[in-house]
Amino acid sequence: MTSFVQRIGRDWLITGGALALSALLLALGGGRAPSKGDRIPVALTIIPADEKNLGCSSSAEVAGLRCAFDGEGKPVAVTHPLRPFVTLGRELVLISNLFELDSVEDFLARARKKRSNERVTLRCQAELLGTLRDFGVHWQAGDPFEKTKSASVLRASECRVEER
């Protein structure tokens, strides 16, 4: 027969073990990394000028999408070019179709009408299409391209605009 003190001690030991296991699972991550074809949430900020300023340079394609500039930095004809963005989690991603979404087009139209360059947050759903490696990015039209090792390529499908 166990005493009351032994039972309390055992209960605390079990509770402590469960907390340690939970912390370990949280630290190591319980889920799998997203893979090609997955729909993933993406949060980022934009200003209206980004539509004209953001660009990437590469001759490679991912899922039929490409940058608006070739590997030498020369413009190429592209309907929905990949553009670089940094997510709220500080991850560089290349996204196509973002500025063509109705919610983003509506925001841009309002901003142009007010002549505003206000920054807004976009909370989007996007399809992970793959990874582009060894490309260049610029954050201001006309600036030289900064060499970059790799980034996920996404196609935006819906975005909610959060104005401040």
PyMOL commands that set and color helices and strands:
alter all, ss='L'
color gray80, all
select helices_A, chain A and resi 4-28+50-53+102-114
alter helices_A, ss='H'
color red, helices_A
select strands_A, chain A and resi 39-46+55-57+83-86+92-96+120-138+146-162
alter strands_A, ss='S'
color yellow, strands_A
deselect
rebuild
show_as cartoon
